[in-house]
Amino acid sequence: MPFNYTVSNLPLLVPIRVILPAATANQIISFPDRFLGRAVSLKITNNDAANALTYAYNQNSQFSNLAASSFDTLDGTIVNFLEVNTGAAGTCLIEAQVAPLIEQKVQSKTQDTFYSTRVPTTGEQNVLDLEETT
């Protein structure tokens, strides 16, 4: 699916919040699966007063450390996946602005008639319907 947002056409987005419990190992947040979009602004807050947490985004193998009682922001980075390992005593707060995925309808032209293809469901796997539009 195309992701065609720029600064000029990005809508105002209400932030989403996810709280991860203490001692969470390898918690993965998939923004397209869970929130039907991509995080365009992200804030990670470590609420543990004694322990650091680690996080990585977009399936990066290099984890970043976040010190106790601190936060980090990822502005200007499009995040699809976020993996977090929290400390033993405190929670982790994830706040993000999620831009919705855009579905673009593709039309093909045959002579002067346009056809749009409907993707079949699992019950009709070998059937394609063509809708004629002018």
C-alpha positions as CSV (number, residue, x, y, z in Angstrom):
1,M,0.0,0.0,0.0
2,P,1.4,3.4,-0.8
3,F,2.2,5.8,1.9
4,N,2.0,9.3,0.4
5,Y,1.9,11.7,3.3
6,T,3.9,14.9,3.3
7,V,4.0,17.7,5.8
8,S,1.4,19.6,3.7
9,N,-1.2,16.9,3.6
10,L,-0.7,15.1,6.9
11,P,-3.9,15.4,8.9
12,L,-4.1,16.2,12.6
13,L,-3.8,12.9,14.4
14,V,-4.9,12.0,17.9
15,P,-2.1,10.2,19.7
16,I,-2.4,6.6,20.7
17,R,-1.0,5.3,24.0
18,V,0.2,1.8,24.9
19,I,1.5,0.9,28.4
20,L,3.8,-2.0,28.7
21,P,4.0,-3.7,32.1
22,A,7.2,-4.2,34.0
23,A,9.6,-7.0,33.1
24,T,8.2,-7.3,29.6
25,A,10.7,-9.1,27.3
26,N,10.5,-8.7,23.5
27,Q,7.2,-6.9,23.3
28,I,6.6,-6.1,19.6
29,I,4.1,-3.4,18.5
30,S,3.1,-3.6,14.9
31,F,1.5,-0.3,14.0
32,P,0.0,-1.4,10.7
33,D,-1.6,-4.5,12.3
34,R,-2.7,-3.0,15.6
35,F,-3.6,0.6,14.6
36,L,-4.0,0.3,10.8
37,G,-1.3,2.9,10.1
38,R,2.3,3.9,10.6
39,A,3.7,5.9,13.5
40,V,5.0,9.2,12.2
41,S,5.9,10.6,15.7
42,L,6.8,8.4,18.6
43,K,7.7,9.0,22.3
44,I,9.0,6.2,24.5
45,T,8.9,6.9,28.3
46,N,10.6,4.7,30.8
47,N,8.7,4.8,34.1
48,D,11.1,2.6,35.9
49,A,13.1,4.6,38.5
50,A,15.9,2.1,38.8
51,N,16.3,0.1,35.5
52,A,16.9,1.0,31.9
53,L,15.0,-0.4,29.0
54,T,16.0,-1.3,25.5
55,Y,14.1,-0.7,22.2
56,A,14.5,-1.1,18.5
57,Y,12.3,-0.1,15.6
58,N,11.6,-1.3,12.1
59,Q,13.1,-4.7,12.8
60,N,16.5,-3.2,13.4
61,S,18.9,-5.6,15.2
62,Q,20.7,-2.7,17.0
63,F,18.9,-1.9,20.3
64,S,19.0,1.5,21.9
65,N,19.2,1.9,25.7
66,L,16.8,4.3,27.5
67,A,18.0,5.2,31.0
68,A,15.7,5.0,34.1
69,S,13.0,7.7,34.4
70,S,13.7,9.2,31.0
71,F,12.1,9.4,27.5
72,D,13.1,9.4,23.9
73,T,11.4,10.7,20.8
74,L,11.5,9.5,17.2
75,D,10.2,12.5,15.2
76,G,10.4,12.4,11.5
77,T,11.0,8.6,11.4
78,I,8.2,6.4,10.1
79,V,7.9,3.4,12.4
80,N,6.2,0.2,11.4
81,F,7.4,-2.1,14.2
82,L,8.7,-1.3,17.7
83,E,10.3,-3.9,20.0
84,V,10.7,-3.1,23.7
85,N,12.3,-4.8,26.7
86,T,11.3,-3.1,29.9
87,G,13.0,-3.2,33.3
88,A,12.0,-5.2,36.3
89,A,10.2,-2.5,38.4
90,G,8.4,0.0,36.1
91,T,6.2,0.3,33.1
92,C,6.9,1.8,29.7
93,L,4.6,4.3,28.0
94,I,4.5,4.4,24.2
95,E,2.8,7.4,22.7
96,A,2.5,7.8,18.9
97,Q,0.7,9.7,16.2
98,V,-0.4,7.1,13.7
99,A,-1.1,8.1,10.1
100,P,-3.6,5.8,8.5
101,L,-2.7,3.6,5.6
102,I,-4.1,4.7,2.2
103,E,-5.7,2.3,-0.2
104,Q,-5.5,3.6,-3.8
105,K,-7.9,2.1,-6.3
106,V,-6.2,1.1,-9.5
107,Q,-8.1,1.4,-12.8
108,S,-7.2,-0.1,-16.1
109,K,-8.5,1.3,-19.4
110,T,-9.7,-0.8,-22.3
111,Q,-10.9,1.4,-25.1
112,D,-13.2,4.0,-23.5
113,T,-14.5,1.9,-20.6
114,F,-12.8,1.7,-17.2
115,Y,-12.7,-1.5,-15.1
116,S,-11.8,-1.8,-11.5
117,T,-11.0,-5.2,-10.2
118,R,-12.5,-6.5,-6.9
119,V,-10.2,-8.8,-4.9
120,P,-12.0,-12.0,-4.2
121,T,-12.6,-13.3,-0.7
122,T,-11.4,-16.7,0.4
123,G,-14.8,-18.3,-0.5
124,E,-14.5,-17.1,-4.1
125,Q,-10.8,-17.5,-4.7
126,N,-11.0,-18.1,-8.4
127,V,-13.6,-15.5,-9.2
128,L,-12.9,-11.9,-10.3
129,D,-15.6,-9.3,-10.7
130,L,-15.2,-6.4,-13.0
131,E,-17.1,-3.2,-12.2
132,E,-17.7,-1.1,-15.3
133,T,-17.5,2.7,-14.7
134,T,-17.5,5.5,-17.2
